[in-house]
Amino acid sequence: MSKIKYPVTTAIRFLREHEVIFDPKEYPYAEHGGTARSAACLGVDEHAVIKTIVLQNEHKQGLIVLMHGDKQISTRKLARDLNMKHIEPASPQQANKWTGYLVGGTSPFGNKASLPVYVEESIYTLPLIYINGGKRGFLVAIHPSDLACLQPQSVHVATDNN
């Protein structure tokens, strides 16, 4: 019986350390393919593919939001809910500095900086989610309840893609 080979990233080390059971899923990465590409390659619903979005507030403090692949974040609602004046996407360079991951391979697990994590509340209703494992073209399937290892706060800030 052979062992399944997959990348051992910082995210994978974090999941192992927190005893999270995961199923590694590799797929051929395509620049700007996004969650639609990974969902199609893996044969799963894009709604269950969870994006890790690195944002910053008006004080240039970072935060992470986990969102369904087929939804967008209302940064205006998020800022209002968190009592902040303004929230915007972090630059790819800043996101890399905080997380240690490249855009397209950003995982919420095992980040360099301790950033607060916010999870779209409806993610918890899914039976299984597919979230980045710390490398482009690499997702891990986990139960949404396992996101508890991130000590996240629930938010309701999803909007439909246009």
N, C-alpha and C positions, 0 to 999 in steps of 0.2 A: 504494500500500500504506500503510495507516494504522498508526500506532503504538498499542499497547495503553496506555490511560491507567490509572494506579493511583496511590494515595497515595505520596508520597516522604517517608517517616517517618525518624526517627533510625535505626530498625532497618534500613530499606532502604539508607540511607547506609552503615551498618556492613557489610552484606552486600556492597555494591559495593566498598567499601574492601578487603575481604578476598577479593575476586574469587570470591564464592560465586554459582553459577548458581542462580536461583530462578524459579519460575513464580507470579506474583501471582494470588490468588483472592479476590475480593470476594463477600460474601453479605449479605443483609439481617439486620443484628444485632437480636437480641431480648434484652431484659433478662432475666437468669437462664436464658437458653437453653442456655448451656454448649456443650460439645463435641458433644452429641447434635444440637443445632440446626445447628451449622456442618457436621457430617458429613452430615446429611440434605440441607441446602441444596446442598452440593457433590457429593453422590452418592458419598461415600467411606466407608470403614469407620471407625467412631469410634475403633477401636484405633490407627489411623494418625494421628489428630488428637492432637497433643501439647500438653498444658497446661503453662504456665509458672507455677509456684507459688512465691510469695515467703514464706519462713519466717524465723523468728528463734530463736536459742538463748537459754539462760538469762542470757546477758550482753547480750541485746538486739542481737546481731550478726546481720546478715542473710545469707541464703543462698537460692539458687534451686534448685528441683528440677524437672526436666522429666519428665513422666509421661504415659503413655497416657491418652487421654480417657475410656476405659471402666474405669479403675483408680483406686484411691486410694493415698495414701502412708501407710505405717506409720511415723508420727513416732517411735514408741517404738523400732522397729528402726533407723531412721535415726540417732537420738540415740546408741544403743548402738554402732552401726558407726562413728560419728564421734567416739566418746569424749566425748560431751556429756551433761549431766544431763537436759536438757529441750529439746525443739524444738516450736514451735507456729506456726500461721499468723501472719504479720505483719498488723497492721491495714491496711485499705485506704489510710489516710493515710500510714502508714509505708512501705508498698510503693510508693506513688506518689513519696514523697520519695527513696527509693533508686533507683527505676527511671526515673522521669519519665513513666511510663505509667499510664493509668487501669485499674482492675480491669475485666477483660473485653477489654482491649487490651494486656495486658502481654506483652512480647516479651523473650526472653533476650538479644537483640542490641542493643547501643548503650545500655546502662544508664548512668544518671548516676553511680552508685557502682560500684566494682569489687567485685562479690559473687562468692563461689565458686559454681560451677555443678556440679550433680550430675545425671547422666542415668541413668534406669532402663535397666539393661544391655540388656534385650530390645528396646529401641527400635532398636538397631543392626542387628537382624535384618530390619527392614522394608525393602522396596525404595525407598519414598518416604514422607516424613512431611509433615504439614501443621501448621505452627506459626505463632503469631501474628506478624504483620508490623508491630506497633506501633500498631495502631488497631483499635477495635471493628469487627467485620465484615470483617476483612482478615487472611487467612492467606497464607503463602507455602509452596509445595511445594518441598522440597529433599531431597537425599540425606542420610540420617542421618550419613554420614561427614563431611559438611560442618559438623557440630556441633563438629568439632575446633577451629574458629576461636575457640571459647569456652574452650578448654583445660579441658574438664570432667573430672570424676572419675566413673567408673561406680559405681553402687550397685544393690542388689537389694532394693528396699523396697516393691514393689507389692503391694497387696491388692485383692481383688474389691470392687466397689461393692455396697453392701447396700441 
